[in-house]
């Protein structure tokens, strides 16, 4: 599985910001995960926390604003 996270994808929608991550499997399946926040930073922090809770990101991996990341995970 490949996981794509990009802080530049965070966008404003009405009165909230939306952060997004996309996961693709070798079989062509995909899933998109969104989180909402009052600020772009809050939306991104919630997204990273959710991905860590789902064990899609390691606990120790720092994600800073402006970073783009492609994680390859097997499983």
C-alpha positions as CSV (number, residue, x, y, z in Angstrom):
1,X,0.0,0.0,0.0
2,X,1.2,3.5,-0.7
3,X,0.1,6.5,1.4
4,X,0.2,10.0,0.0
5,X,0.0,13.0,2.4
6,X,0.5,16.6,1.3
7,X,0.0,19.7,3.4
8,X,-0.5,21.7,0.3
9,X,-3.7,19.8,-0.3
10,X,-5.3,21.4,2.8
11,X,-8.1,23.7,1.5
12,X,-10.7,25.9,3.0
13,X,-14.3,24.9,2.6
14,X,-16.9,27.3,4.2
15,X,-15.7,28.0,7.7
16,X,-13.4,25.0,8.0
17,X,-10.1,23.6,6.6
18,X,-9.9,20.1,5.1
19,X,-6.7,18.0,5.1
20,X,-6.6,14.9,2.9
21,X,-4.6,11.7,2.6
22,X,-4.9,9.1,-0.1
23,X,-3.9,5.4,0.1
24,X,-3.6,3.0,-2.9
25,X,-3.2,-0.8,-2.7
26,X,-1.4,-3.0,-5.2
27,X,-4.9,-4.3,-6.3
28,X,-6.0,-0.8,-7.5
29,X,-8.2,-0.1,-4.5
30,X,-8.0,3.3,-2.9
31,X,-9.2,5.2,0.1
32,X,-9.3,8.9,0.9
33,X,-9.2,10.1,4.5
34,X,-10.2,13.7,5.4
35,X,-10.1,15.7,8.6
36,X,-11.6,19.1,9.4
37,X,-10.2,21.9,11.5
38,X,-10.7,25.6,12.3
39,X,-7.2,26.3,10.9
40,X,-5.1,24.4,8.3
41,X,-2.7,23.4,11.0
42,X,-5.5,21.9,13.1
43,X,-6.9,20.0,10.2
44,X,-3.4,18.6,9.4
45,X,-2.7,17.7,13.0
46,X,-6.0,15.8,13.2
47,X,-5.2,13.9,10.0
48,X,-1.8,12.9,11.2
49,X,-3.3,11.7,14.6
50,X,-5.9,9.7,12.7
51,X,-3.4,8.1,10.4
52,X,-1.2,7.2,13.5
53,X,-4.2,5.7,15.3
54,X,-5.0,3.6,12.2
55,X,-1.3,2.5,12.2
56,X,-0.7,4.0,8.8
57,X,2.0,6.3,10.1
58,X,4.6,5.4,12.7
59,X,4.3,7.2,16.1
60,X,7.8,8.8,15.7
61,X,7.3,10.3,12.2
62,X,7.2,14.0,12.4
63,X,5.0,15.7,9.8
64,X,5.6,19.4,9.4
65,X,3.6,22.0,7.5
66,X,4.7,22.2,3.9
67,X,6.0,18.6,3.8
68,X,4.8,16.2,1.2
69,X,5.1,12.6,2.0
70,X,4.8,9.2,0.2
71,X,4.8,6.3,2.6
72,X,5.0,2.8,1.3
73,X,3.5,0.3,3.7
74,X,3.1,-3.4,3.2
75,X,0.2,-5.2,4.8
